[in-house]
Amino acid sequence: MTNLKQKILLLKNSKVKEIVDKRLKEFELKQKQNNDEWYSEMCFCILTANSRAQTAINIQNELGPKGFLEKNQKELEETISRNKHRFSGMKSRYLIESRKQKEIKSILTNLTIKSQEFLRNYLAENILGIGLKEASHFLRNVGFFELAILDRHILALLQEYKYISEIPKSLTKKEYFRIEKIFQNLAKELNMASAELDLYMWYMRTGEVLK
């Protein structure tokens, strides 16, 4: 049976590489964008939790930075609901609360410690609706490539190829960091950043390279 590393290397030598490289370049370019664009990306990541990525993309495309920043909670809830997100009330409340951190690029830039792990912990501890996975997702989407986004697709592949024995029922901090280290070691073996490996594994599960 072809192992996971072999499958990923086969993808890297296919047309999928062009799609992955393009997406990574888009993430890198986010480094140069302003607070509003980073805030929009943070809102997107709040919306992805317990939802399909494409649903959150559709909502982000409809609202844009201006909508995330200016619409009231009822308007946000209506937009989220219209796009068939299951948790429109809760997510609209999280989005309103997140405006306390709307200068998110400046906030992260001004933190004394700049390690990606520290930035992730700050996000997870200070923004309602953002956990370790969502914080890792946000940081990847604005150009930080070292962390693992342990969503259901990645965990399922790690289990399928025996990197983990089972998918944890509850992904505690301790479990997240343990599995992240396994993922990061796999990325190193493939000479990839964690962000690059994530996109190839996502493609294996979904046939798409989203964000």
N, C-alpha and C positions, 0 to 999 in steps of 0.2 A: 504494500500500500504506500502510495506517495505520502511523505510526511508533510507537516505544515510548512517547514522551511523550504522544501522543494517546491511546493505549490506557490508560495509567495515569490520565489525567485523566477518561476515560470511566468507569473503575472508581470514581474518587473521587466521581463524581456518580451513583453507583448505591447499592444496598443494601449493597455491600461496605464502604463507608465506615463504617457503623455497627459492623461487626465489627472493622475495623482500629482505630477509635477506642477501642472497648471494650478491645481487647488492649493498646493503648498505655497506657491508664489503669491496667490491671492491673500493667504494668511500673512505672509511676510509683509506685504504692502500695507496691511492694517496697522503696522507699527507706526506708519507716518500719518495716519488719520487722526481726527480730532476727538475730543471727549464725546461728542454726540454720537459719532459712529461707533465708538467703543461701548457707549451706553446701550445703543441699539443691539449690539452683539450680546451684551450681558442679558438684555431682556429676552432675546432669542433663546439663550441657554436656560433661563428660568422657564420658558415655555416648553422646552424639549423634555423636561422631567415628566415621566409618566405619559408621554405622547410620542407620536411618530415625528421624526425630524422634518419630514416634508410638511406636516401640518404647521409646525412652528415657522418654517420658512415662508409658507403662504401668509401667515399672520404678519411676520416681519416685513414682507414685501408690501403688504397692504398699508401698514401703519407707518413704517419708516421711522427714523429718529424723531421727526416732528410729532408724529402720532403718539409714540411712546412717552414723549416728554410733556405733551399738552392735553391729550384727551382725558376727560374725567373717567372715574371708575366705571360708570354705567356704559359709556361709549366703548371703553376697552373690553368690558365683559361682552357686549353685543358683538364686537368684532371677533373675539375669541370663540364665542358660541357659534357664530355664522360659519366659521371655518371648521366646525365639528370637533373642537377640543373638548374633552370630557370635563375639564375642571375650570370652566370659565370664571366662576365666581371667585374661587381661591386664587387663580392666576392673576386676575385683574387686581385683586388686593395686594398680591406680592409686587406687581408692577408699580402700583402707586407708592408702596413702601420703599421700593428700590430708588425712587427719585432722591432720597436722602444721599444717595451715592452717585448722582448723575454725572459728577465730575470724575468718573472712575479712572480715566487715564491719568489725570493729574494726581489723584489719590495714590495710585499704585506707583507712579513715578517718584513721588515724594517720600515713600516709605524708606526708612533707613536701611533695612535689609532687602536685598533685591533677588534673593534666590527664588526660583520658581515654586519651590515647596512653601516658602514663607508667603508668597503672594497668594497661593492657593488657600492656605490656612486663613489668611486675612479675609478672603472672599467668603469662604465657608462659614466663618464665625460672625460676619458682619452683615450679610445680605440674606434676607428672608427668601427661602425658596432655592437657595444655592447650597448644595452639598459638595463633597469632594469630587464627585463625577462631573457635576455641572461647572464647578470652578475650573477643573482641568480642561473641560470642553471650551469654556470661554477663553482661557489663556492660550490654548492651541489656536483658536480662531483669530486671535490678535497677534500671533507670531511667536509664541513660546512653545517649543517643540519637545521638551524633555519628559513631560508627564503622561501618564496613561489615563485614557477615558474608558473606565471599566463599565461599559453598558452591556445589555443582554447579549448583543451580537458577539462582542469580544469574549465575554465569559463563556458563551456557548462553544466557541471555537477552541478556547483554551481547555475546556473540559473534553471536547470531542477528540482532541489530539493529546490528551493525557498530561497536559501541563498542570492541571489541577484535577483533583479527584471528584469534586462536585462543585456546583454553583452554590455559594452560601445563601441560605435563606435570608440572612440579614448581613449586609455588607458593612460591618463595623469599621472604624478607623484602622484597627489592627489588621483585619482581614484585607481591607483595601490596600494598605501599604505592603502586605505580604504578597498579594497577587500582582500588584504593580511592579514589585521587584522582579518577579518571574517574567512579566511582560517586557520590562526594560532590558533584562538579560537576553531575551530572545531578539530584541531589536539590535543589541550590540553584536550578537552572533551573525546577524544579517547585514551588519554595517549600515544600519538605518537609524534615524531619529525615531523616537516613539511615535511622533505624529505621522510619519511616513508609514510605519508598520500598521498603525491604526487604520489608515485609509485602504491599504491593501486587504486587511482582514475584513473591513466593512464591505468591500467589494465582493469578497468571497461569499459573504452571507446574503447580500442584498442585490448584487449586480449593479450597484450604483456607487458613485463617489460624491457624496453630499458634503455637508460641513458640520 
